[in-house]
Amino acid sequence: MPYTMNGIGTRYVGKKDQYDHVNVCDRCGYEGKMSSYETRLWFVLFFIPVIPLQTKMVLNHCPSCTSHQAMPLEKWRRLKEETTLEDKQHMRANPEDPDVAIEAHRNLFFSNQMEEALRLARDMEKRFAGDVDVLMHLGSFYESKGMTAESDSCFRRALNEAPDDKICRRAVGMISIRIGDLTKAAGLLSFMMHPGPNQDVKVLYYLAGAFQQRGDHGQALQYFRVVCRDFPRLARKDKKLREAIRRSEAAVGGGETMLPRRRVLFN
């Protein structure tokens, strides 16, 4: 990684062909949009670029901690070409294997070959129309590209194939919240009312907020209550969450607040 001390050292200058994708940072655990792009490494003197050193490909740049991977651009291009060729050979040898297709599509996406990725996605939709893993993968891909209609279609088709799958139910539940079908959302996301590996506080918060915005404060408080019960640390520390809960409690009226007391430290 670039490093400077007292204004002397190295730094990246410029960005080219940047593309964003959702990933998890290995260093700080941040989950969200990360970026990859071409840039140039410069030697800097008093923070002023004076000597160009090498063109780099920066991969998975984390906006939270700035952690990333980097390699010489020419090496990256060779690796991309070799990987694409290998993936095509694997798909020709295994035309009915959805896992091979998913891996090839994932590599196209992460190497920013979007036209090829879109073509392969359309083909995968036809060839693996009933495969839940393919449909969920493509739904996430279309969602990352802002192709909402295509994304929603894939997620709904996956749920039709696997109506009890919690990941599919979560995806379609989030769609239902977005379009205002809160009754359907509540049914699909009912499993999140209980602690477990599939319980997601962000989804509970989102659903509670949707009911609150609609004026159904009693229903909103049901989900806020689960958040307070299963995520007490968040309920003590998150100011926006606490304010939202107070709004619904005030609208309903009466009773003691569900909010856990904030810890007071004494010197």
Residue frames relative to the residue before (quaternion, step in Angstrom):
aa qw qx qy qz dx dy dz
M 1.0000 0.0000 0.0000 0.0000 0.00 0.00 0.00
P 0.5756 -0.5845 0.4260 0.3815 3.62 -1.07 0.60
Y 0.0407 -0.7984 0.6006 -0.0104 3.55 -1.13 0.67
T 0.0182 -0.7854 0.6187 0.0062 3.57 -1.01 0.84
M 0.0485 -0.7575 0.6492 0.0489 3.52 -1.25 0.56
N 0.8331 -0.0123 -0.0549 0.5503 3.53 -0.75 1.13
G 0.7156 -0.4810 0.2433 0.4442 3.54 1.05 0.82
I 0.6667 0.4588 -0.3005 0.5047 3.60 1.28 0.07
G 0.4887 0.6445 -0.4771 0.3438 3.58 -0.85 0.96
T 0.5976 -0.5453 0.4292 0.4016 3.55 -0.98 -0.87
R 0.0440 0.7807 -0.6231 0.0182 3.54 -1.25 0.48
Y 0.4873 -0.6224 0.5176 0.3276 3.54 -1.28 0.40
V 0.0744 -0.7772 0.6237 0.0371 3.56 -1.09 0.75
G 0.8321 0.1826 -0.1659 0.4967 3.55 -0.79 1.08
K 0.1153 -0.7585 0.6368 0.0765 3.52 -1.31 0.47
K 0.0187 -0.7920 0.6100 -0.0179 3.54 -1.04 0.84
D 0.8480 0.0800 -0.0852 0.5170 3.56 -1.09 0.81
Q 0.1726 0.8024 -0.5487 0.1591 3.56 0.86 0.95
Y 0.0369 0.7668 -0.6409 -0.0008 3.55 -1.11 0.71
D 0.3121 -0.7660 0.5455 0.1349 3.53 -1.09 0.86
H 0.0326 0.7782 -0.6259 0.0396 3.54 -1.18 0.62
V 0.4901 -0.6469 0.4982 0.3051 3.56 -1.22 0.47
N 0.1555 0.7729 -0.5987 0.1415 3.56 -0.88 0.97
V 0.4104 -0.6721 0.5506 0.2770 3.56 -1.35 0.01
C 0.4069 -0.7240 0.5053 0.2345 3.56 -0.81 1.01
D 0.4219 -0.7183 0.4979 0.2411 3.57 -0.79 1.03
R 0.6854 0.5124 -0.2834 0.4330 3.58 1.13 -0.60
C 0.8411 0.1740 -0.0672 0.5077 3.60 0.67 -1.08
G 0.5152 -0.6748 0.4041 0.3405 3.60 1.26 -0.15
Y 0.3706 0.7281 -0.4939 0.2977 3.59 1.27 0.11
E 0.1003 -0.7783 0.6180 0.0474 3.57 -1.00 0.89
G 0.5050 0.6270 -0.4606 0.3737 3.56 -0.57 1.11
K 0.7917 -0.3187 0.2299 0.4678 3.53 -1.26 -0.45
M 0.0180 -0.7667 0.6414 -0.0223 3.54 -0.90 1.06
S 0.2976 -0.7863 0.5239 0.1369 3.59 -1.14 0.52
S 0.1276 -0.7419 0.6523 0.0892 3.50 -1.32 0.54
Y 0.1236 0.8047 -0.5664 0.1283 3.59 -0.97 0.78
E 0.4809 -0.6139 0.5355 0.3242 3.51 -1.37 0.29
T 0.0736 0.7897 -0.6057 0.0638 3.58 -1.06 0.74
R 0.3517 -0.7084 0.5557 0.2563 3.56 -1.29 -0.03
L 0.3422 -0.7161 0.5769 0.1929 3.53 -1.06 0.89
W 0.0859 -0.8019 0.5912 0.0025 3.56 -0.86 1.06
F 0.3872 -0.6204 0.6129 0.2993 3.49 -1.32 0.40
V 0.1240 -0.8140 0.5660 0.0398 3.58 -0.79 1.01
L 0.1503 -0.7535 0.6357 0.0745 3.52 -1.19 0.73
F 0.8059 -0.0774 -0.0333 0.5860 3.54 -0.47 1.27
F 0.6819 -0.5269 0.2349 0.4497 3.52 1.05 1.07
I 0.5786 0.5599 -0.3886 0.4480 3.62 1.24 0.17
P 0.4142 -0.7067 0.5054 0.2712 3.65 -0.71 0.99
V 0.0432 -0.8289 0.5576 -0.0091 3.58 -0.72 1.06
I 0.8046 0.1370 -0.0703 0.5734 3.63 1.04 -0.67
P 0.3066 -0.7421 0.5597 0.2051 3.64 -0.65 1.03
L 0.2424 -0.8105 0.5228 0.1049 3.57 -0.81 0.99
Q 0.7894 -0.2240 0.2118 0.5308 3.59 0.45 -1.14
T 0.4085 -0.6708 0.5570 0.2702 3.56 -1.14 0.67
K 0.1195 -0.8253 0.5519 -0.0010 3.54 -0.79 1.08
M 0.2726 -0.6796 0.6428 0.2250 3.50 -1.38 0.31
V 0.1757 -0.7784 0.5981 0.0737 3.56 -0.60 1.19
L 0.1129 -0.8144 0.5692 0.0080 3.56 -0.77 1.07
N 0.8686 0.0545 -0.0505 0.4899 3.55 -1.10 0.83
H 0.1290 0.7996 -0.5692 0.1416 3.57 0.75 1.06
C 0.2744 -0.7844 0.5418 0.1260 3.56 -0.63 1.18
P 0.3684 -0.7509 0.4974 0.2304 3.63 -0.68 0.99
S 0.6187 0.5681 -0.3411 0.4220 3.58 1.23 -0.35
C 0.8321 0.1266 -0.0374 0.5387 3.59 0.74 -1.04
T 0.4355 -0.7263 0.4081 0.3410 3.62 1.39 -0.05
S 0.3724 0.7167 -0.5056 0.3033 3.60 1.21 0.24
H 0.1238 0.7815 -0.6016 0.1094 3.59 -1.13 0.70
Q 0.3524 -0.6587 0.5962 0.2940 3.51 -1.38 0.00
A 0.0570 -0.7950 0.6034 0.0254 3.57 -1.17 0.56
M 0.0316 0.7755 -0.6303 0.0181 3.53 -1.17 0.67
P 0.6438 -0.4981 0.3850 0.4349 3.60 -1.19 0.39
L 0.5700 -0.6401 0.3955 0.3301 3.56 -0.91 0.93
E 0.6576 0.5121 -0.3259 0.4463 3.62 0.89 -0.85
K 0.6326 0.5170 -0.3303 0.4728 3.58 1.02 -0.74
W 0.6356 0.5309 -0.3201 0.4600 3.57 1.02 -0.83
R 0.6690 0.4993 -0.3054 0.4581 3.59 0.92 -0.88
R 0.6404 0.5063 -0.3317 0.4728 3.59 0.99 -0.76
L 0.6518 0.5188 -0.3102 0.4580 3.56 0.95 -0.90
K 0.6422 0.5291 -0.3168 0.4552 3.57 1.00 -0.85
E 0.6660 0.4955 -0.2994 0.4704 3.58 0.93 -0.91
E 0.6625 0.5033 -0.3128 0.4583 3.60 0.93 -0.87
T 0.6596 0.5116 -0.3075 0.4568 3.57 0.96 -0.87
T 0.6478 0.5173 -0.3176 0.4604 3.58 0.96 -0.86
L 0.6512 0.5088 -0.3121 0.4686 3.59 0.95 -0.85
E 0.6614 0.5021 -0.3076 0.4645 3.59 0.91 -0.88
D 0.6504 0.5227 -0.3190 0.4494 3.58 0.97 -0.84
K 0.6404 0.5186 -0.3250 0.4640 3.59 0.99 -0.82
Q 0.6466 0.5133 -0.3156 0.4678 3.58 1.00 -0.82
H 0.6517 0.5115 -0.3133 0.4642 3.60 0.97 -0.85
M 0.6706 0.4951 -0.3107 0.4568 3.60 0.94 -0.82
R 0.6332 0.5136 -0.3368 0.4709 3.60 1.04 -0.71
A 0.6920 0.4683 -0.2746 0.4759 3.58 1.04 -0.79
N 0.7895 0.2020 -0.0905 0.5725 3.60 1.18 -0.59
P 0.0092 -0.8685 0.4955 0.0095 3.62 0.67 1.04
E 0.7289 0.4168 -0.2398 0.4873 3.60 1.16 -0.49
D 0.5524 0.6113 -0.3940 0.4074 3.60 1.25 0.15
P 0.3213 -0.7813 0.4978 0.1962 3.63 -0.36 1.17
D 0.6158 0.5629 -0.3586 0.4188 3.61 1.05 -0.67
V 0.6269 0.5246 -0.3320 0.4707 3.59 1.06 -0.73
A 0.6597 0.5052 -0.3032 0.4665 3.57 0.98 -0.85
I 0.6413 0.5225 -0.3248 0.4585 3.60 0.97 -0.84
E 0.6657 0.4991 -0.3100 0.4600 3.59 0.90 -0.89
A 0.6487 0.5081 -0.3191 0.4683 3.58 0.96 -0.82
H 0.6611 0.4970 -0.3076 0.4705 3.57 0.95 -0.84
R 0.6351 0.5295 -0.3316 0.4542 3.59 0.96 -0.81
N 0.6586 0.5073 -0.3110 0.4606 3.59 0.98 -0.80
L 0.6239 0.5238 -0.3391 0.4705 3.58 1.04 -0.71
F 0.6546 0.5189 -0.3106 0.4536 3.56 0.96 -0.88
F 0.7372 0.4339 -0.2503 0.4535 3.58 0.74 -1.01
S 0.6817 0.4146 -0.3050 0.5200 3.60 1.22 -0.19
N 0.4993 -0.7159 0.3791 0.3073 3.56 1.34 0.43
Q 0.4131 0.6632 -0.5065 0.3646 3.60 1.03 0.76
M 0.0541 -0.8913 0.4496 0.0216 3.52 0.68 1.20
E 0.6215 0.5294 -0.3632 0.4490 3.61 0.98 -0.66
E 0.6659 0.4840 -0.2953 0.4849 3.56 0.96 -0.86
A 0.6369 0.5341 -0.3245 0.4514 3.58 1.03 -0.81
L 0.6562 0.5009 -0.3130 0.4696 3.60 0.98 -0.79
R 0.6437 0.5150 -0.3281 0.4612 3.60 0.96 -0.80
L 0.6713 0.4856 -0.3000 0.4728 3.56 0.92 -0.90
A 0.6142 0.5553 -0.3484 0.4393 3.61 1.01 -0.75
R 0.6512 0.5051 -0.3169 0.4694 3.60 0.91 -0.87
D 0.6576 0.5063 -0.3058 0.4665 3.56 0.96 -0.86
M 0.6591 0.5132 -0.3114 0.4531 3.60 0.96 -0.85
E 0.5992 0.5678 -0.3590 0.4356 3.58 1.05 -0.70
K 0.6969 0.4582 -0.2692 0.4816 3.57 1.01 -0.80
R 0.7239 0.4664 -0.2582 0.4380 3.58 0.82 -1.00
F 0.7929 0.2121 -0.1013 0.5622 3.58 1.08 -0.73
A 0.0601 0.8730 -0.4817 0.0468 3.55 1.00 0.90
G 0.7707 0.3429 -0.1943 0.5006 3.61 1.08 -0.57
D 0.5114 0.6491 -0.4172 0.3782 3.60 1.25 0.20
V 0.4154 -0.7473 0.4655 0.2286 3.57 -0.51 1.22
D 0.6622 0.5132 -0.3209 0.4418 3.60 0.88 -0.89
V 0.6491 0.5048 -0.3178 0.4720 3.59 0.98 -0.80
L 0.6737 0.5040 -0.3011 0.4488 3.57 0.87 -0.94
M 0.6660 0.4824 -0.3119 0.4759 3.62 0.96 -0.78
H 0.6238 0.5287 -0.3376 0.4662 3.58 1.04 -0.74
L 0.6964 0.4636 -0.2781 0.4719 3.57 0.85 -0.96
G 0.5988 0.5556 -0.3612 0.4497 3.59 1.07 -0.66
S 0.6663 0.4868 -0.2966 0.4807 3.58 0.96 -0.85
F 0.6302 0.5334 -0.3292 0.4583 3.58 1.03 -0.77
Y 0.6797 0.4753 -0.2925 0.4760 3.59 0.81 -0.98
E 0.6235 0.5422 -0.3398 0.4492 3.58 1.03 -0.77
S 0.6635 0.5093 -0.3076 0.4536 3.60 0.95 -0.85
K 0.6991 0.4419 -0.2597 0.4985 3.59 1.19 -0.53
G 0.5173 -0.6598 0.4055 0.3642 3.59 1.27 0.08
M 0.4719 0.6551 -0.4468 0.3854 3.61 1.22 0.40
T 0.1442 -0.8728 0.4611 0.0688 3.53 0.54 1.27
A 0.6584 0.5168 -0.3253 0.4400 3.59 0.86 -0.89
E 0.6729 0.4855 -0.2934 0.4748 3.59 0.92 -0.90
S 0.6427 0.5295 -0.3158 0.4548 3.57 1.01 -0.87
D 0.6701 0.5009 -0.3005 0.4580 3.58 0.83 -0.99
S 0.6395 0.5380 -0.3270 0.4412 3.58 0.97 -0.84
C 0.6689 0.4984 -0.3018 0.4616 3.59 0.91 -0.90
F 0.6673 0.4981 -0.3103 0.4586 3.59 0.90 -0.88
R 0.6660 0.4972 -0.3097 0.4620 3.60 0.94 -0.81
R 0.6424 0.5101 -0.3256 0.4703 3.57 1.00 -0.77
A 0.6223 0.5291 -0.3392 0.4667 3.59 1.05 -0.74
L 0.6566 0.5035 -0.3146 0.4652 3.59 0.94 -0.82
N 0.6187 0.5369 -0.3469 0.4567 3.60 1.02 -0.69
E 0.6776 0.4805 -0.2839 0.4789 3.57 1.08 -0.75
A 0.8048 0.1105 -0.0236 0.5827 3.59 1.08 -0.75
P 0.1047 -0.8669 0.4846 0.0518 3.62 0.49 1.20
D 0.7042 0.4425 -0.2735 0.4832 3.61 1.17 -0.39
D 0.4867 0.6705 -0.4329 0.3552 3.58 1.26 -0.11
K 0.4156 -0.7524 0.4549 0.2329 3.59 -0.58 1.16
I 0.6243 0.5289 -0.3559 0.4515 3.61 1.04 -0.62
C 0.6433 0.5001 -0.3138 0.4874 3.58 1.03 -0.80
R 0.6542 0.5114 -0.3163 0.4587 3.58 0.94 -0.84
R 0.6231 0.5315 -0.3415 0.4612 3.58 1.03 -0.73
A 0.6674 0.5174 -0.3100 0.4368 3.57 0.86 -0.97
V 0.7181 0.4192 -0.2583 0.4917 3.59 0.83 -0.95
G 0.5753 0.5720 -0.3723 0.4507 3.58 1.17 -0.52
M 0.6569 0.4968 -0.3076 0.4765 3.58 0.99 -0.80
I 0.6012 0.5346 -0.3516 0.4788 3.58 1.09 -0.69
S 0.6686 0.5207 -0.2997 0.4381 3.57 0.90 -0.96
I 0.6213 0.5148 -0.3428 0.4811 3.59 1.04 -0.71
R 0.6653 0.5331 -0.3062 0.4236 3.56 0.89 -0.96
I 0.7501 0.3737 -0.2165 0.5009 3.59 0.97 -0.79
G 0.5899 -0.6393 0.3389 0.3584 3.60 1.29 0.15
D 0.5118 0.6098 -0.4430 0.4122 3.61 1.21 0.26
L 0.0576 -0.8678 0.4934 0.0116 3.55 0.48 1.24
T 0.5801 0.5709 -0.3823 0.4375 3.60 1.12 -0.51
K 0.6663 0.4749 -0.2948 0.4935 3.57 0.94 -0.88
A 0.6322 0.5385 -0.3342 0.4457 3.58 0.96 -0.84
A 0.6595 0.5160 -0.3120 0.4488 3.58 0.91 -0.93
G 0.6562 0.5071 -0.3141 0.4623 3.59 1.01 -0.76
L 0.6818 0.4916 -0.2901 0.4575 3.56 0.88 -0.92
L 0.7660 0.3751 -0.1820 0.4893 3.57 1.00 -0.84
S 0.3138 0.7898 -0.4840 0.2087 3.59 1.23 0.26
F 0.5989 0.5812 -0.3657 0.4121 3.60 1.11 -0.59
M 0.6223 0.5560 -0.3470 0.4281 3.61 1.17 -0.41
M 0.5143 0.6312 -0.4239 0.3967 3.58 1.25 0.01
H 0.7243 0.3724 -0.2117 0.5403 3.57 1.29 -0.21
P 0.5566 -0.6199 0.4271 0.3514 3.61 -0.98 0.78
G 0.3528 0.7180 -0.5514 0.2365 3.55 -1.10 0.69
P 0.7147 -0.4746 0.2982 0.4183 3.57 -1.26 0.21
N 0.7079 0.4503 -0.2672 0.4741 3.61 1.16 -0.46
Q 0.4921 0.6434 -0.4447 0.3823 3.58 1.26 0.06
D 0.0626 -0.8081 0.5851 -0.0266 3.58 -0.78 1.08
V 0.3845 -0.7552 0.4822 0.2220 3.57 -0.46 1.19
K 0.6100 0.5603 -0.3627 0.4271 3.61 1.05 -0.66
V 0.6543 0.5011 -0.3106 0.4737 3.58 1.02 -0.79
L 0.6424 0.5188 -0.3213 0.4635 3.59 0.95 -0.84
Y 0.6471 0.5179 -0.2984 0.4732 3.56 0.98 -0.90
Y 0.6546 0.5228 -0.2976 0.4579 3.57 0.97 -0.93
L 0.6814 0.4787 -0.2874 0.4732 3.58 0.93 -0.92
A 0.6313 0.5226 -0.3316 0.4673 3.58 0.99 -0.80
G 0.6638 0.5099 -0.3027 0.4557 3.56 0.96 -0.89
A 0.6266 0.5334 -0.3399 0.4553 3.61 1.07 -0.70
F 0.6541 0.4885 -0.3111 0.4866 3.60 0.97 -0.81
Q 0.6389 0.5293 -0.3261 0.4531 3.57 1.01 -0.83
Q 0.6614 0.5100 -0.3056 0.4572 3.57 0.93 -0.90
R 0.6705 0.4851 -0.2927 0.4789 3.58 1.12 -0.63
G 0.5471 -0.6362 0.3820 0.3874 3.57 1.28 -0.21
D 0.5491 0.5889 -0.4009 0.4371 3.58 1.28 0.13
H 0.0776 -0.8608 0.5026 0.0199 3.54 0.44 1.26
G 0.5925 0.5717 -0.3708 0.4296 3.59 1.08 -0.59
Q 0.6753 0.4668 -0.2881 0.4930 3.56 0.95 -0.87
A 0.6143 0.5490 -0.3498 0.4459 3.58 1.01 -0.76
L 0.6672 0.5176 -0.3074 0.4387 3.58 0.95 -0.87
Q 0.5627 0.5865 -0.3993 0.4243 3.60 1.12 -0.48
Y 0.7100 0.4340 -0.2567 0.4915 3.56 0.94 -0.88
F 0.6104 0.5323 -0.3518 0.4694 3.58 1.05 -0.66
R 0.6261 0.5469 -0.3376 0.4415 3.58 1.05 -0.75
V 0.6369 0.5103 -0.3254 0.4776 3.59 1.03 -0.75
V 0.6233 0.5353 -0.3354 0.4609 3.59 1.02 -0.80
C 0.6780 0.4860 -0.2943 0.4664 3.59 0.89 -0.90
R 0.6676 0.5133 -0.2993 0.4486 3.56 1.01 -0.81
D 0.8094 0.3226 -0.1377 0.4710 3.57 0.78 -1.05
F 0.7636 0.2276 -0.1468 0.5862 3.58 1.28 -0.31
P 0.0043 -0.8649 0.5020 -0.0017 3.60 0.76 1.04
R 0.5942 0.5697 -0.3712 0.4296 3.60 1.05 -0.64
L 0.6591 0.4948 -0.2987 0.4812 3.58 0.94 -0.91
A 0.6686 0.5124 -0.3008 0.4471 3.58 0.95 -0.88
R 0.6496 0.4969 -0.3198 0.4785 3.60 1.18 -0.47
K 0.7959 0.3870 -0.1579 0.4380 3.56 0.95 -0.90
D 0.6815 0.5121 -0.3027 0.4262 3.61 1.03 -0.73
K 0.3515 -0.7793 0.4822 0.1917 3.58 -0.36 1.24
K 0.6607 0.5106 -0.3175 0.4494 3.59 0.93 -0.85
L 0.6296 0.5221 -0.3287 0.4721 3.56 1.03 -0.78
R 0.6714 0.4995 -0.3039 0.4554 3.58 0.86 -0.92
E 0.6490 0.5081 -0.3204 0.4669 3.59 0.99 -0.78
A 0.6404 0.5242 -0.3243 0.4582 3.59 1.01 -0.81
I 0.6530 0.5055 -0.3163 0.4668 3.57 0.95 -0.85
R 0.6483 0.5156 -0.3236 0.4574 3.59 0.94 -0.82
R 0.6218 0.5444 -0.3515 0.4399 3.61 1.01 -0.74
S 0.6980 0.4514 -0.2808 0.4798 3.58 0.87 -0.91
E 0.6270 0.5209 -0.3466 0.4641 3.60 1.01 -0.69
A 0.6520 0.5037 -0.3147 0.4713 3.58 0.99 -0.79
A 0.6508 0.5200 -0.3205 0.4509 3.60 1.01 -0.77
V 0.6794 0.4607 -0.2827 0.4962 3.59 1.04 -0.76
G 0.2737 -0.8034 0.4813 0.2188 3.57 1.06 -0.84
G 0.8196 0.2768 -0.2070 0.4569 3.51 -1.25 0.62
G 0.7514 0.4204 -0.2962 0.4133 3.51 -1.32 0.32
E 0.5520 -0.6046 0.4727 0.3261 3.49 -1.36 0.34
T 0.5643 -0.6180 0.4236 0.3468 3.56 -1.04 0.69
M 0.4497 -0.6829 0.5114 0.2644 3.55 -1.14 0.67
L 0.5132 0.6834 -0.4081 0.3212 3.56 1.22 -0.37
P 0.4175 -0.6758 0.5359 0.2862 3.60 -0.91 0.82
R 0.5392 -0.6292 0.4509 0.3318 3.55 -1.08 0.70
R 0.4319 -0.6761 0.5328 0.2693 3.52 -1.09 0.78
R 0.4718 -0.6855 0.4806 0.2766 3.52 -0.99 0.87
V 0.2074 -0.7698 0.5952 0.1004 3.54 -0.95 0.91
L 0.2074 -0.7891 0.5704 0.0948 3.55 -0.74 1.09
F 0.1924 -0.7813 0.5878 0.0838 3.54 -0.89 0.97
N 0.4562 -0.6727 0.5121 0.2778 3.53 -1.06 0.79
